[in-house]
């Protein structure tokens, strides 16, 4: 049996707080969550705000410490390895305009992981930045621009280019499309799918939109109040949901005039769409 690239076992996270009058309370953000991401696979985590999906992503990234449970990377406890330090797990965050340093040019932002890890000299880094921007369908000239000169979709492409710099084995996209216009969301999802197929990168895709997630991911885990209430192949979860909460999520997918609700084909793969020559 092949070892999953990422395995989460019984993960729980409790936040403690105290009021002005000394009363203490606790919030259980994660409650015995288990899931796995195979080598080169793509798993979606879906749920509304407060379901615990972003807390799960932050625990995997090391931004939060779990109260209980294990996180294994390639069969090893992620806390006892240097996986994160080596950049094998990379994030793409929700709001690209806030996750990019507004005082630095795009080229410096994309090159930062290479500089921090002392990969390549200055001249080679500039060439690599051009290659990375090309991978996300941005012209090399964008390296001289500031994030404020770009659209939200273009900023998210820069974030993806930065995530690719260290050749990660796993990308965690935490609501990477939710701050974007619905048509730009589709472009970014298509881009992530293309990169995944070309480089064999595994992905954990966190979203509140079940239909969009189904286009990109092989499997889906639906979270509600810190628990996984349903999981399985994307096609099955979307076409035959067993949990009432999953059915409510599907019903909440917006229908916009002139924009069809996202669907997946009989094989469970996203339907191909053309990439714009001038990505937003």
Order of alpha helices (4+ residues) and beta strands (2+ residues): beta-beta-beta-alpha-beta-beta-beta-alpha-alpha-alpha-alpha-beta-alpha-beta-alpha-beta-beta-alpha-alpha
